[in-house]
Amino acid sequence: MMVHSFDGKDAGAEDYRRFADALGFEGAKPTLTVGPKTFGGIELYLGWTADRAFNEGYFIVDRRKTDEGFHGED
């Protein structure tokens, strides 16, 4: 399940974390996919993606574009 934030400043990220915690996903935060958790025999992954201004806050890691460092350390 992918949550898409249309706010570049991640409005709602704290609500997303609480939702993830309620489902038992530990360590959920923007830009990180967590899981799987099995619900009714189905494996579920949970992730957050957001709109960003072109290249704002992005880094290249393993030849892939990521905004992993955008949020700092939690």
C-alpha positions in Angstrom: 0.0 0.0 0.0 1.5 3.3 -1.0 0.4 6.6 0.5 1.0 9.6 -1.8 1.3 13.0 -0.2 0.8 15.9 -2.6 2.4 18.2 -0.1 6.1 18.7 -0.5 6.5 19.3 3.2 4.9 16.0 4.1 1.8 17.3 5.9 0.1 14.3 7.4 3.4 12.3 8.0 2.6 12.0 11.7 -0.8 10.7 11.0 0.8 8.2 8.6 3.2 7.0 11.3 0.3 6.5 13.7 -1.6 4.6 11.1 1.5 2.4 10.4 1.9 1.8 14.2 -1.7 0.8 14.5 -1.2 -1.9 11.8 2.0 -3.1 13.5 4.6 -1.6 11.0 7.6 -0.6 13.0 9.9 2.2 11.8 7.5 3.6 9.1 8.5 7.1 7.9 8.3 9.0 4.7 10.4 7.5 1.8 10.8 4.2 3.5 8.9 1.1 2.5 8.2 -1.3 5.5 6.9 -4.8 5.7 5.7 -7.3 4.9 3.0 -7.9 7.4 0.5 -10.7 6.7 -3.2 -9.9 6.9 -5.7 -12.6 6.0 -3.0 -14.5 4.1 -1.9 -11.5 2.1 1.5 -9.9 2.5 1.3 -6.1 2.8 4.0 -3.6 2.5 3.5 0.1 3.5 5.2 3.1 2.0 5.0 6.9 1.7 5.9 8.9 -1.4 5.5 12.7 -1.9 5.7 15.3 -4.5 9.0 17.3 -4.5 10.2 20.1 -6.5 12.6 18.7 -9.2 15.7 17.4 -7.5 15.0 19.3 -4.3 16.4 17.2 -1.4 17.2 14.2 -3.6 20.4 12.2 -3.4 21.7 9.4 -5.7 22.2 6.2 -3.8 23.1 3.0 -5.7 22.3 4.8 -9.0 18.8 5.5 -7.8 17.2 8.8 -6.9 16.1 9.0 -3.3 15.0 11.7 -0.9 16.1 9.5 2.0 18.3 12.2 3.5 15.7 14.9 3.1 14.1 14.2 6.5 17.2 13.9 8.5 17.7 11.4 11.3 14.7 10.2 13.3 
